Amino acid sequence: MKKVIAWTGIIIIAIVWLIAIIFAFIDTPFGNNMFLVAMFCMVFIPIIMHFMIRLHERAKKRKEDMYKENGSEE
């Protein structure tokens, strides 16, 4: 699951990077705003993906712990 999330993040960041380059050359207020949005996404997408990986690890560990508890009681 970590690899899937990591590759998804790489693809999303590459697309955002290309969008940022395109909007960097557009000299309008809309282009400027979209460039800033793209820069914002480049920073926060990896942070969000890091939290997703951590939550997945915790959920997986919690599920394994529940199975251990239920299995040992029977």
Backbone torsions as a table, in degrees:
resi	resn	phi	psi	omega
1	MET	NA	-35.3	179.8
2	LYS	-61.9	-40.4	-179.0
3	LYS	-65.9	-39.0	179.4
4	VAL	-63.6	-46.0	179.2
5	ILE	-64.5	-40.8	-179.6
6	ALA	-64.1	-46.3	179.8
7	TRP	-66.6	-37.2	176.1
8	THR	-61.7	-42.8	177.8
9	GLY	-62.6	-41.6	179.4
10	ILE	-62.6	-43.2	-179.8
11	ILE	-65.9	-44.2	-180.0
12	ILE	-63.3	-43.2	-179.7
13	ILE	-66.6	-36.8	177.3
14	ALA	-63.6	-41.8	178.2
15	ILE	-65.4	-43.7	179.1
16	VAL	-63.7	-37.7	178.6
17	TRP	-62.5	-44.6	177.5
18	LEU	-63.6	-40.7	177.5
19	ILE	-63.2	-40.4	179.3
20	ALA	-62.4	-40.7	179.1
21	ILE	-65.3	-43.0	179.5
22	ILE	-61.7	-47.0	-178.3
23	PHE	-73.0	-20.7	177.3
24	ALA	-65.9	-29.6	-179.1
25	PHE	-88.9	-9.3	177.8
26	ILE	-87.6	119.2	-174.5
27	ASP	-97.8	63.7	175.4
28	THR	-134.7	162.7	176.3
29	PRO	-59.8	-36.9	177.6
30	PHE	-62.7	-44.5	178.8
31	GLY	-62.2	-39.6	178.6
32	ASN	-65.0	-44.3	179.1
33	ASN	-64.4	-42.5	-179.8
34	MET	-67.0	-34.0	175.3
35	PHE	-62.8	-43.5	178.9
36	LEU	-66.2	-37.8	176.7
37	VAL	-63.2	-41.7	178.9
38	ALA	-63.6	-40.4	177.7
39	MET	-65.0	-40.3	176.9
40	PHE	-59.8	-44.8	180.0
41	CYS	-64.7	-36.3	179.1
42	MET	-63.2	-28.0	178.9
43	VAL	-84.9	-44.8	-170.7
44	PHE	-88.2	-21.2	176.9
45	ILE	-62.5	-47.8	177.1
46	PRO	-61.9	-35.2	178.5
47	ILE	-64.7	-45.9	179.1
48	ILE	-62.9	-41.6	-179.6
49	MET	-66.4	-35.2	176.3
50	HIS	-61.1	-44.7	178.3
51	PHE	-65.2	-36.1	177.4
52	MET	-62.4	-43.1	178.5
53	ILE	-63.3	-44.4	178.9
54	ARG	-61.9	-43.3	178.9
55	LEU	-64.1	-38.3	178.2
56	HIS	-64.3	-42.6	178.5
57	GLU	-62.9	-43.1	179.2
58	ARG	-64.3	-43.4	-179.7
59	ALA	-64.5	-39.8	179.5
60	LYS	-65.5	-43.3	179.3
61	LYS	-65.6	-41.8	179.7
62	ARG	-62.8	-40.4	178.9
63	LYS	-64.6	-42.9	178.0
64	GLU	-64.0	-40.1	178.4
65	ASP	-64.3	-38.4	178.6
66	MET	-65.0	-41.2	178.4
67	TYR	-65.5	-37.5	178.0
68	LYS	-65.1	-43.9	179.7
69	GLU	-63.5	-44.9	-179.0
70	ASN	-69.6	-35.6	-179.5
71	GLY	-71.6	-33.1	-177.9
72	SER	-77.4	-24.1	-178.8
73	GLU	-77.2	-28.2	-175.9
74	GLU	-76.6	NA	NA
